Amino acid sequence: MIRPIRTAVFPVGGLGTRFLPATKAMPKEMLPVVDKPLIQYAVEEARAAGIEEFVFVTGRGKQSIEDHFDRSYELEDVLRERGKNDLLDAINSWMPKSGQVSYTRQMEPLGLGHAVRCAKALVGDEPFAVLLADDLILSQKGCLAEMVEAYNRVGGNLIAAMDVPQEHTRRYGIVKPGKDDGPLVEVKGLVEKPKPSEAPSRTAVIGRYILQPQIFDHLDRVERGAGGEIQLTDAMARMIGEVPFHGLRFSGTRYDCGDKVGFLQANIAFALEHPDLKSEVQDFLRDIARTL
Ligand code: UTP
């Protein structure tokens, strides 16, 4: 029986060192792309996929994330007095309801696997999704919604996958592929950040996962891996053969917003999707292109 996905985990406990000094006193996940923080895009994507429980794994200096997912009565009063109903809608319409959001603290940023392990008590014994807010995906349907649809057919573990240039394999977890029907690829093995010459394919794991709860047992047992961190990839690799395991080549474009260039690209791409901004941004880009 394939059990439904009701809960999503948002690991937001990382230090964001690639984005210093911006992230010295501000969480990376609160960096705005056009007019919304990265974490809001991730939560909206999860809601569009039918998620009902939102679990944040936070750390020191991440309080602004909690504030963002809370009512702001003073601001609401001012906006109401000024008749700014569109802005009232902009600050509230996407919020999960009271009781749907919970927080736990990672205490030490020991890696993504460790962050996910911290959510065990809040997730319980059911399959769940993990979304990394710094992987921002521009797509019609929403990456997680597309994954949930595929998961409802194949069950087990499902990761978002994307083919990357051979020379970039060392930036990602890479899939050793089995049966491959284009969108859906069977995962026979996973290697964290391999050299291009040692990579089993060019199919990379992107920051969206649907995982069975047995992952928590494996996370308890894995040793520190690449970079001295407890790697989610290592725990997932141990589940190959234990549960069905697939990668979904999702439709849409992924921007690595943990990286400066990826973040700038995301701002341009999302601005070009924004009806109020599109034509001004296009003019600006044309002007710049002429000077290059
Ligand atoms: P990254 O691998 O981008 O790490 O994390 P990072 O520490 O945030 O950033 P850099 O590499 O130092 O610039 C991917 C996601 O996993 C979370 C991060 O908050 C981010 O959303 N994460 C990472 C944790 O929650 N805890 C960790 O220990 C590490």
Residues whose N, C-alpha, C, O or C-beta is under 5 A from the ligand:
A	BS01	UTP	P11 V12 G13 G14 L15 G16 T17 R18 F19 V57 E108 P109 L110 G111 L112 A115 L132 A133 D134 G258
